[in-house]
């Protein structure tokens, strides 16, 4: 019985830590989640890291998201207000590259 309690506690903790970053991401005002799958190779080359180090998403200012996702800033701002705070990058920029680099290095802004 003790082993079952331990296993359940570990599973519960793992679930909490998996869900927590998503909850924090949703609460960041003025930031958008940008999916990087389309530009991961370019970013990796630009910041001189292996593509496997590029995260699936990063959070950036709405203006940066609009630029790299090729979506009007006001459209993204409206999406953000309605709870759809994400887009997929079609290109990269110096600021997006720097944001990814900081995240890889564990540097907070």
C-alpha positions as CSV (number, residue, x, y, z in Angstrom):
1,X,0.0,0.0,0.0
2,X,2.9,2.4,0.8
3,X,4.4,1.8,-2.7
4,X,1.0,2.7,-4.3
5,X,0.9,6.0,-2.3
6,X,4.4,6.8,-3.4
7,X,3.7,6.1,-7.1
8,X,0.5,8.2,-7.0
9,X,2.4,11.1,-5.3
10,X,5.1,11.0,-8.0
11,X,2.5,10.9,-10.8
12,X,0.6,13.8,-9.2
13,X,3.8,15.8,-8.9
14,X,4.8,15.1,-12.5
15,X,1.4,16.2,-13.8
16,X,1.6,19.4,-11.8
17,X,5.0,20.4,-13.2
18,X,3.9,19.5,-16.7
19,X,0.8,21.7,-16.4
20,X,2.4,24.6,-14.5
21,X,4.5,26.1,-17.4
22,X,1.4,26.2,-19.7
23,X,-0.6,28.0,-17.0
24,X,2.3,30.5,-16.5
25,X,2.5,31.1,-20.3
26,X,-1.2,31.9,-20.4
27,X,-0.8,34.6,-17.7
28,X,2.0,36.5,-19.3
29,X,0.4,39.8,-20.4
30,X,1.5,41.2,-23.8
31,X,3.3,38.0,-24.8
32,X,2.4,35.5,-27.5
33,X,3.5,31.9,-27.8
34,X,5.3,31.5,-31.2
35,X,5.6,28.0,-32.6
36,X,9.1,27.6,-34.1
37,X,8.8,24.4,-36.1
38,X,8.9,26.1,-39.5
39,X,12.0,28.2,-38.7
40,X,13.9,26.0,-36.2
41,X,16.7,25.3,-38.7
42,X,17.2,28.9,-39.6
43,X,17.3,30.0,-35.9
44,X,19.7,27.2,-35.1
45,X,22.0,28.4,-37.9
46,X,21.7,32.0,-36.9
47,X,22.6,31.4,-33.2
48,X,25.1,28.6,-33.9
49,X,23.4,25.8,-32.0
50,X,22.2,22.3,-33.0
51,X,18.6,22.4,-34.2
52,X,17.7,19.9,-31.4
53,X,18.2,22.7,-28.9
54,X,15.6,24.9,-30.4
55,X,12.4,24.8,-28.3
56,X,9.0,24.1,-29.9
57,X,7.7,27.5,-28.8
58,X,8.9,30.8,-27.2
59,X,7.1,33.8,-25.8
60,X,7.7,37.1,-27.5
61,X,6.1,40.5,-27.6
62,X,3.0,40.8,-29.8
63,X,4.9,43.1,-32.2
64,X,7.6,40.5,-32.7
65,X,5.0,37.7,-33.1
66,X,3.2,39.7,-35.7
67,X,6.4,40.2,-37.7
68,X,7.6,36.6,-37.7
69,X,4.2,35.1,-38.1
70,X,3.2,37.5,-40.9
71,X,0.0,38.5,-39.1
72,X,-1.2,42.0,-38.4
73,X,-0.4,43.1,-34.9
74,X,-4.0,44.2,-34.2
75,X,-5.2,40.7,-35.2
76,X,-2.7,39.0,-32.9
77,X,-3.7,41.5,-30.1
78,X,-7.3,40.5,-30.6
79,X,-6.5,36.8,-30.5
80,X,-4.4,37.4,-27.3
81,X,-7.4,39.1,-25.6
82,X,-9.7,36.2,-26.6
83,X,-7.2,33.6,-25.1
84,X,-5.7,32.4,-28.4
85,X,-2.2,33.7,-27.6
86,X,-0.2,31.9,-30.3
87,X,0.9,31.8,-33.9
88,X,3.4,29.9,-36.1
89,X,6.5,31.7,-37.2
90,X,7.0,31.9,-41.0
91,X,10.3,33.7,-40.8
92,X,12.8,34.7,-38.1
93,X,14.1,38.0,-36.8
94,X,17.0,39.2,-34.7
95,X,14.8,39.6,-31.7
96,X,13.3,36.2,-32.1
97,X,16.8,34.7,-32.5
98,X,17.9,36.5,-29.3
99,X,14.8,35.3,-27.4
100,X,15.5,31.7,-28.4
101,X,19.1,32.0,-27.5
102,X,18.3,33.5,-24.1
103,X,15.9,30.6,-23.4
104,X,18.4,28.0,-24.4
105,X,21.0,29.6,-22.1
106,X,18.5,29.9,-19.3
107,X,18.7,33.7,-19.2
108,X,15.6,35.5,-18.0
109,X,14.7,38.9,-19.3
